[in-house]
Amino acid sequence: MVVALALAVRIVWQYEQGVLFRFGRLRGTRSPGLRLIVPFIDTLRKVSLRVVTMPIQSRGIITRDNVSVDVSAVAYFRVVDAVKSVLAIENVGAAINQIAQTTLRKVVGQHSLDQTLSETDAINLDIRKILDKTTADWGVEVTLVELKGIQLPDSMKRAMARQAEAEREKRAKIINAEGESLAAAALGQASDTMMAHPLALQLRNLQSLVEIGVDKNTTVVFPAPLMSTIEELGAFLSSEVGASGIGRIQPSSQDRGATTPQMAVPVAASGNGGA
């Protein structure tokens, strides 16, 4: 009696659902709790309804642009129909693992390397849709598929590193050129303003002196406006020359005669003067 009762009692856990067979024919499902079956006549298959995490092992895949990459992923699925999962397929986990690998190879092979690296969300969605459509007849729902790792060959890594470096240098040169253009435009506007308002240049010079004085420098070389300096220097030299010309005392003719020695100029004799 005890042995018969032990064979007749079955416990279905909260996360499970029982599928009952009698003489090999389906009799329906059994909800969680304590369930009784007829020994040697009934068979109760318990199916877990929890989400299963299944890693998809890395496989070498050729992308659309003929680059070999190793791609690994992870899939999450759960049984939504216990009867179909028992009747339609023998081993749900193994079947989903195999179909996930082939689907991963198929979807990644339709994309180029750049698309595989940048459009992972779209690839994940495509894989999940294909798996969902295939496993619907098995009573299984694929809830999520994520690419876990993409391994590139060493030569491709070096090529991508050079490409990224060249791209950064290009952006740096473009930003530098844009900065030079903006600076030139700003300097042009500043020069126009200073030409319209001459005192603005003097105020800017004074501001520069204040900024230099903060560092407590002992020697300050301060450039003056070039053209005004040349004009002022020319006016100063002209005034000095004029002042020196007026104040000079002109010597008289007597003084010149007294101070200047008389020199005898020999006169050559003609040919007839010898007589």
Secondary structure, DSSP 8 states (H G I E B T S, - for coil): -HHHHHHHEEEE-TTEEEEEEETTEEEEEE-SEEEE--TTTEEEEEEE-S-EEEEEEEEEEE-TTS-EEEEEEEEEEEES-HHHHHHT-S-HHHHHHHHHHHHHHHHHHTS-HHHHHH-HHHHHHHHHHHHHHHHGGGTEEEEEEEEEEEE--HHHHHHHHHHHHHHHHHHHHHHHHHHHHHHHHHHHHHHHHHHH-HHHHHHHHHHHHHHHHHTT-S-------HHHHHHHHHHHHHHHHHHHHHS-----HHHHHHHS----------SSTT-
